[in-house]
């Protein structure tokens, strides 16, 4: 990864950005496995030429600070913190992960997150749960049992005033998300990990444009919308989720035509570093 410094920030900002994870052949981290195959392989193939400015990685700085401070006060009796675990599958590929905190007595994994209030308001924790189960799987494969996984979300944009006035707003700047680890969930994690690694192996030598296209969910695309329009009017009479609904509305309520509004690939636009190497992204019409 080429780290730029367009704002001429002090050298420590650049070195912090340069310390980010670098891929290793035949080795995938827990967080990497949660990404789509195309993104993973494009990032690995073109890592030396992809660019990112250190100013765009400020939230990485906050995350690292939280982990280092909490690590300092960890490592009590029957505990360990920031421990890197790994397990090599029969095909020679290794899965690894850094455990933020593990309590041997409680058989509990804890992971710290810096997150937005919106993450909590929408209760969108599916990716965290998958990540936590991979950590539980790694511990299990290393002979350490896990009964529960906890995430502590430190909300970087928490607003005390809104917490007091809005019923659906998090009351405190830290939120606990917890789930139990069962044998069935561990077996499901095992199946997911093996399947994902096999898929990565399958496409390792495929040309860039033959890699599987990321799903709409992976691209954070909410789907196309269909606007019922009237001649001479700039705004829609109604915007609906399907063309069938739009046709029905038009027949029942009037309107002259239906305008398709393409869903935006929000992750591609704002968060995927591989866009310039991605044939799907390059094929889209740019506004």
Secondary structure, DSSP 8 states (H G I E B T S, - for coil): -EEE-TT---HHHHHHHHTS---BTTEEEHHHHTS-HHHHHHHHHTTTT-EEEGGGGHHHHHHHHHHHHHHHT---TTEEEEEEEEEE-TTS-EEEEEEEEEETTTTEEEEEEEE-HHHHHTT--HHHHHHHHHHHHHHHHTT---SEEEEEEEETT--HHHHHH-TTS-SSSEEEEEEE--HHHHHHHHHHHHHHHHHHHHHTTS-GGGS----TTTTT----EEEEE-TT-SS-SEEESSHHHHHHHHHHH--SEEEEE----HHHHHT-TTGGG-HHHHHS---
